[in-house]
Amino acid sequence: MREAEGYLELGLAQQALETLERLPDPYCDNPVALLLRAEALRELERYEEALGVFQRLEELDPDDVRVYLAKGWCHKRVGRIDLACADLEKAAELEPDNPLVCYNLACYYSLAGNKDKALSLLKKALTLEPDYRKLVPAETDFDPIRSDPEFNRLLEAAGETA
């Protein structure tokens, strides 16, 4: 598993996956091995396969916020923004003051066309982590609401312009 982790750190997802496939059966359902497998699949843009592994991780540990963040990321990339929002809502239930969860959920709600939730969550994220305001101008997920006056007022109040 350490070898696979090393490959992932080097950006060699295929080698990481091949290493994980050589693990003996008792390790196949090990949460660390599953997480490494899911991350390798995600790096390889094999999102549907990664989602299956993340689902197994969710079953093993339904309180792991990282799993919901990763599932949401994959769901977004397979065009299921509704499921991405649901994943991040679960993460927000577990850690309502996690700025990364709030920021990503704001992104997904923006893409889903729910401006009010997007703005509310973005405001919360920027309150919890003011440095996130530097990410907003380049964040294409906010393009659907970027021209909205409320969005621009929020950014002005946070000290950043779109």
Secondary structure, DSSP 8 states (H G I E B T S, - for coil): -HHHHHHHHTT-HHHHHHHHHTS-GGGTT-HHHHHHHHHHHHHTT-HHHHHHHHHHHHHH-TT-HHHHHHHHHHHHHTT-HHHHHHHHHHHHHH-TT-HHHHHHHHHHHHHHT-HHHHHHHHHHHHHH-GGGGGTGGG-GGGTTTTT-HHHHHHHHHHT---
